[in-house]
Amino acid sequence: MTFKIHFAFLLLTILFTVLCYGQNVSDNYGRRQGYWKIYYPDGTLQKEGFFVNNHEDSIWKTYWSNGKIQYLIQYRNGEPNGIYETYDENGRLKGDGKMQEGQLNGIFISYDTTATIVSISYWELGELKDEKIFSNEARETGTIEIINGKKYLWVNGKKIEVK
């Protein structure tokens, strides 16, 4: 219940700030407040989102210099907490997951340029705990191959040279 009240208050504060002050506004203390757009030197939009007391606080969109989306990150009190998506320079989704306390937390899925899943990893506050890589070339963990006289061991979808 407290989360709902806090969220409603935050939403009303943001709405009030936008309606009363517009965008790219600082308060009397120089703190950024409300909706902001930040631009590259050439005038292309670089990122946009809301500030509360000089901290990012909402979903922020960051763009490549070509105008395509690069990141979609949810912030709370200036720290990534929640949605985390990353995109390639053509605007195709490369990966999505969640962040907590500014670090990857939970399941993160990576995609190739055809939107096919290439890996699924599990994170606990920035520490990689498990990863499964999907690839046409990947072999089952424990598989040993000899290629051009070199010996390789497959572990979690990755080929490691054994010396």
C-alpha positions as a Markdown table, in Angstrom:
| # | Residue | x | y | z |
|---|---|---|---|---|
| 1 | Met | 0.0 | 0.0 | 0.0 |
| 2 | Thr | 2.8 | 2.4 | 0.9 |
| 3 | Phe | 4.4 | 1.8 | -2.5 |
| 4 | Lys | 1.1 | 2.8 | -4.3 |
| 5 | Ile | 0.9 | 6.0 | -2.2 |
| 6 | His | 4.5 | 6.8 | -2.9 |
| 7 | Phe | 4.1 | 6.1 | -6.6 |
| 8 | Ala | 0.9 | 8.1 | -6.9 |
| 9 | Phe | 2.6 | 11.1 | -5.1 |
| 10 | Leu | 5.6 | 10.8 | -7.4 |
| 11 | Leu | 3.4 | 10.7 | -10.4 |
| 12 | Leu | 1.4 | 13.8 | -9.3 |
| 13 | Thr | 4.7 | 15.6 | -8.5 |
| 14 | Ile | 6.0 | 14.9 | -12.0 |
| 15 | Leu | 2.8 | 15.9 | -13.6 |
| 16 | Phe | 2.6 | 19.1 | -11.6 |
| 17 | Thr | 6.2 | 20.0 | -12.4 |
| 18 | Val | 5.7 | 19.4 | -16.1 |
| 19 | Leu | 2.4 | 21.3 | -16.3 |
| 20 | Cys | 3.7 | 24.3 | -14.3 |
| 21 | Tyr | 7.3 | 24.5 | -15.4 |
| 22 | Gly | 7.7 | 22.8 | -18.8 |
| 23 | Gln | 10.9 | 21.0 | -19.6 |
| 24 | Asn | 14.6 | 21.5 | -18.7 |
| 25 | Val | 13.9 | 23.5 | -15.6 |
| 26 | Ser | 16.0 | 23.9 | -12.5 |
| 27 | Asp | 14.7 | 25.0 | -9.1 |
| 28 | Asn | 16.0 | 27.9 | -6.9 |
| 29 | Tyr | 18.7 | 25.6 | -5.7 |
| 30 | Gly | 20.0 | 24.7 | -9.2 |
| 31 | Arg | 18.5 | 21.2 | -9.0 |
| 32 | Arg | 17.1 | 19.8 | -12.2 |
| 33 | Gln | 13.4 | 19.1 | -11.9 |
| 34 | Gly | 10.8 | 17.7 | -14.2 |
| 35 | Tyr | 11.0 | 16.5 | -17.8 |
| 36 | Trp | 14.4 | 17.1 | -19.5 |
| 37 | Lys | 15.8 | 16.6 | -23.0 |
| 38 | Ile | 19.6 | 16.5 | -23.4 |
| 39 | Tyr | 21.2 | 16.9 | -26.8 |
| 40 | Tyr | 24.4 | 16.0 | -28.6 |
| 41 | Pro | 26.6 | 19.0 | -29.7 |
| 42 | Asp | 25.1 | 18.7 | -33.2 |
| 43 | Gly | 21.5 | 19.1 | -31.8 |
| 44 | Thr | 20.4 | 15.5 | -32.0 |
| 45 | Leu | 18.5 | 14.2 | -29.0 |
| 46 | Gln | 20.8 | 12.2 | -26.7 |
| 47 | Lys | 18.5 | 11.4 | -23.8 |
| 48 | Glu | 15.2 | 12.2 | -22.2 |
| 49 | Gly | 13.5 | 11.6 | -18.9 |
| 50 | Phe | 12.4 | 13.1 | -15.6 |
| 51 | Phe | 14.5 | 14.6 | -12.8 |
| 52 | Val | 13.4 | 14.9 | -9.2 |
| 53 | Asn | 15.8 | 17.0 | -7.1 |
| 54 | Asn | 18.6 | 16.6 | -9.6 |
| 55 | His | 18.3 | 12.8 | -9.8 |
| 56 | Glu | 17.0 | 10.8 | -12.7 |
| 57 | Asp | 13.7 | 9.4 | -11.6 |
| 58 | Ser | 11.6 | 7.6 | -14.2 |
| 59 | Ile | 12.2 | 5.7 | -17.4 |
| 60 | Trp | 15.0 | 7.4 | -19.4 |
| 61 | Lys | 15.6 | 6.9 | -23.1 |
| 62 | Thr | 19.1 | 7.3 | -24.4 |
| 63 | Tyr | 19.7 | 7.6 | -28.2 |
| 64 | Trp | 22.5 | 6.8 | -30.6 |
| 65 | Ser | 23.7 | 9.9 | -32.5 |
| 66 | Asn | 21.7 | 8.5 | -35.5 |
| 67 | Gly | 18.5 | 9.1 | -33.5 |
| 68 | Lys | 17.8 | 5.4 | -32.9 |
| 69 | Ile | 17.2 | 4.2 | -29.3 |
| 70 | Gln | 20.3 | 2.9 | -27.4 |
| 71 | Tyr | 19.0 | 2.3 | -23.9 |
| 72 | Leu | 15.7 | 2.3 | -22.0 |
| 73 | Ile | 16.5 | 2.4 | -18.3 |
| 74 | Gln | 14.3 | 2.9 | -15.3 |
| 75 | Tyr | 15.7 | 5.1 | -12.5 |
| 76 | Arg | 14.8 | 5.7 | -8.9 |
| 77 | Asn | 16.6 | 8.4 | -7.0 |
| 78 | Gly | 19.3 | 8.7 | -9.6 |
| 79 | Glu | 20.1 | 5.0 | -9.7 |
| 80 | Pro | 19.1 | 2.3 | -12.3 |
| 81 | Asn | 16.3 | 0.3 | -10.6 |
| 82 | Gly | 13.9 | -1.6 | -12.8 |
| 83 | Ile | 13.7 | -1.9 | -16.5 |
| 84 | Tyr | 16.9 | -2.2 | -18.5 |
| 85 | Glu | 17.0 | -2.6 | -22.2 |
| 86 | Thr | 19.8 | -2.1 | -24.7 |
| 87 | Tyr | 19.6 | -1.6 | -28.5 |
| 88 | Asp | 22.0 | -1.7 | -31.4 |
| 89 | Glu | 22.7 | 1.3 | -33.7 |
| 90 | Asn | 19.8 | 0.2 | -35.9 |
| 91 | Gly | 17.3 | 0.3 | -33.0 |
| 92 | Arg | 17.1 | -3.5 | -32.6 |
| 93 | Leu | 16.8 | -4.9 | -29.1 |
| 94 | Lys | 20.1 | -6.5 | -28.0 |
| 95 | Gly | 19.2 | -7.3 | -24.4 |
| 96 | Asp | 16.6 | -6.8 | -21.7 |
| 97 | Gly | 16.4 | -7.4 | -18.0 |
| 98 | Lys | 16.1 | -5.6 | -14.7 |
| 99 | Met | 18.5 | -3.6 | -12.6 |
| 100 | Gln | 18.5 | -3.1 | -8.8 |
| 101 | Glu | 20.8 | -0.7 | -6.9 |
| 102 | Gly | 22.4 | 0.2 | -10.3 |
| 103 | Gln | 23.4 | -3.4 | -11.1 |
| 104 | Leu | 21.9 | -6.2 | -13.2 |
| 105 | Asn | 19.7 | -8.4 | -11.1 |
| 106 | Gly | 17.6 | -11.4 | -12.2 |
| 107 | Ile | 17.2 | -12.7 | -15.7 |
| 108 | Phe | 18.9 | -10.9 | -18.6 |
| 109 | Ile | 18.2 | -12.0 | -22.2 |
| 110 | Ser | 20.5 | -11.2 | -25.1 |
| 111 | Tyr | 19.4 | -11.2 | -28.7 |
| 112 | Asp | 21.1 | -11.3 | -32.1 |
| 113 | Thr | 20.1 | -9.0 | -35.1 |
| 114 | Thr | 17.3 | -11.3 | -36.0 |
| 115 | Ala | 15.7 | -11.1 | -32.5 |
| 116 | Thr | 16.7 | -14.7 | -31.8 |
| 117 | Ile | 17.8 | -15.3 | -28.2 |
| 118 | Val | 21.5 | -16.0 | -28.0 |
| 119 | Ser | 21.9 | -16.2 | -24.2 |
| 120 | Ile | 20.0 | -16.1 | -21.0 |
| 121 | Ser | 21.9 | -15.1 | -17.9 |
| 122 | Tyr | 21.0 | -14.9 | -14.2 |
| 123 | Trp | 22.5 | -12.1 | -12.1 |
| 124 | Glu | 22.4 | -11.3 | -8.4 |
| 125 | Leu | 23.2 | -7.6 | -7.8 |
| 126 | Gly | 25.8 | -7.4 | -10.6 |
| 127 | Glu | 27.3 | -10.8 | -10.1 |
| 128 | Leu | 26.8 | -13.4 | -12.9 |
| 129 | Lys | 25.5 | -16.6 | -11.3 |
| 130 | Asp | 24.5 | -18.6 | -14.4 |
| 131 | Glu | 24.4 | -18.3 | -18.1 |
| 132 | Lys | 23.1 | -20.4 | -21.0 |
| 133 | Ile | 24.4 | -19.6 | -24.5 |
| 134 | Phe | 22.4 | -20.7 | -27.5 |
| 135 | Ser | 24.3 | -21.0 | -30.7 |
| 136 | Asn | 24.3 | -23.2 | -33.8 |
| 137 | Glu | 28.0 | -23.8 | -33.1 |
| 138 | Ala | 27.7 | -24.4 | -29.3 |
| 139 | Arg | 28.2 | -27.9 | -27.9 |
| 140 | Glu | 27.1 | -29.5 | -24.7 |
| 141 | Thr | 29.2 | -28.7 | -21.6 |
| 142 | Gly | 32.0 | -31.2 | -21.3 |
| 143 | Thr | 32.3 | -31.9 | -25.1 |
| 144 | Ile | 36.0 | -31.9 | -26.2 |
| 145 | Glu | 36.9 | -31.1 | -29.8 |
| 146 | Ile | 40.2 | -31.1 | -31.6 |
| 147 | Ile | 40.4 | -28.4 | -34.3 |
| 148 | Asn | 43.6 | -27.9 | -36.3 |
| 149 | Gly | 45.6 | -29.8 | -33.7 |
| 150 | Lys | 44.3 | -27.7 | -30.8 |
| 151 | Lys | 42.2 | -29.2 | -28.0 |
| 152 | Tyr | 39.0 | -27.3 | -26.9 |
| 153 | Leu | 36.6 | -27.9 | -24.1 |
| 154 | Trp | 33.0 | -26.6 | -24.2 |
| 155 | Val | 31.7 | -25.1 | -21.0 |
| 156 | Asn | 28.3 | -23.3 | -20.8 |
| 157 | Gly | 28.2 | -22.7 | -24.5 |
| 158 | Lys | 31.7 | -21.4 | -24.7 |
| 159 | Lys | 34.7 | -23.0 | -26.4 |
| 160 | Ile | 37.8 | -22.9 | -24.2 |
| 161 | Glu | 41.2 | -23.9 | -25.5 |
| 162 | Val | 42.9 | -26.6 | -23.3 |
| 163 | Lys | 46.7 | -26.5 | -23.2 |
